[in-house]
Amino acid sequence: MLMNYMEEIVSRYLDKILKDPEYASICKCNFCKDDIKAMALNNLNPFYITTKRGEVYAEYSSYEIQHQAEIIKEVIKAAEFVSLHPNH
């Protein structure tokens, strides 16, 4: 199975960010969360993996650490944008 693992990474960071009191005013409905994820993912490089769990996990961990600041920056930027321009 082929998947863009960046989707999982972005989802995890979004959940953490939305729990931060600084971002308490951001809507947490599924529409807004999906918009935030889509916007962040469009500004990040995809990270495609197959389901060879053991080999991929080490590669994924290294990738996430190297790109952590960029991922967090894009998720926050998308959250702030969607907060100002919700689709509901």
Residue pairs with C-beta under 8 A, 6 or more apart in sequence:
1 50
1 51
2 48
2 49
2 50
3 48
3 49
3 51
4 41
4 46
4 47
4 48
5 47
5 48
5 49
5 56
5 60
6 41
6 44
6 45
6 46
6 47
6 71
7 37
7 41
9 47
9 64
9 71
10 37
10 40
10 41
10 44
10 71
10 74
10 75
11 37
13 71
13 72
13 75
14 33
14 36
14 37
14 40
14 75
14 79
17 23
17 72
17 75
17 76
17 79
18 26
18 28
18 33
18 79
23 76
23 79
25 83
26 32
26 79
26 80
26 82
26 83
27 82
27 83
27 86
27 88
29 88
31 86
31 87
31 88
32 82
32 83
32 86
32 87
32 88
35 78
35 82
35 86
35 87
36 75
36 78
36 79
36 82
37 78
39 74
39 77
39 78
39 81
39 82
40 71
40 74
40 75
40 77
40 78
43 74
43 77
43 78
44 67
44 70
44 71
44 74
47 60
47 63
49 56
49 59
49 60
50 56
64 71
